[in-house]
Amino acid sequence: MDHCRKRRLNPRFVILCAVLAALTAAVIAVGISKLLGDRALPAEEISVPDYVEKDYLTVNEWSRPGTPLEKIQGVVIHYVGNPGTTAQANRNYFESLSSGTEEVYASSHFVIGLEGEVIQCVPLTEIAYASNSRNDDTVSIEVCHPDETGVFNDAAYDRCVELTAWLCREFRLKPEEDVIRHYDVTGKLCPLYYVEDPAAWESFLADVSEALAAAEEESQSHP
Ligand SMILES: [Zn+2]
């Protein structure tokens, strides 16, 4: 009986089944890689929050090399180290490096100003020159500060929490593990205040976690 049934199978039907099975396997594989791995970039399609003003640097070897940022596995927080300067002034400084006369490599994806304004200098699809060995897998945020202590004022701090939480959500990062200081990469005293006072840094991470949880809860109650 089995023998007869086998002989009646239409070869076209067999081929069709094989093709369907292969397609299903491919769809499942893509789905799993999206679910699991994906801290990698779909950044082309990502639209940044409304409070971010894009003012991209000119592509140049010193501050915007145009190198693809192929994966985002962390966020690195910096302070500008230049008390009282604005986000625009810091963005313009990065732009000025493009002349090459200073022979300084520096930039950042975002600069947060004293009023909580945010300027994006480099697209999320490209690396910035901010975090040394982590340039190739992180997003950088430079924060302006009113004085030499490097403490962030309330407006800049709150915005930094908000933007960092947004990045964590977009790129599936964990604040406690994936949000780091420049200090954690190279030992540089940056962001100064949050290196000198580790409790202040812990408290920043806790605020980011709370903002992230609130955003996730919000999206669940209003899908
Ligand atoms: Zn730094």
Residues whose N, C-alpha, C, O or C-beta is under 5 A from the ligand:
A	BS01	ZN	H78 Y79 A130 H182 C190
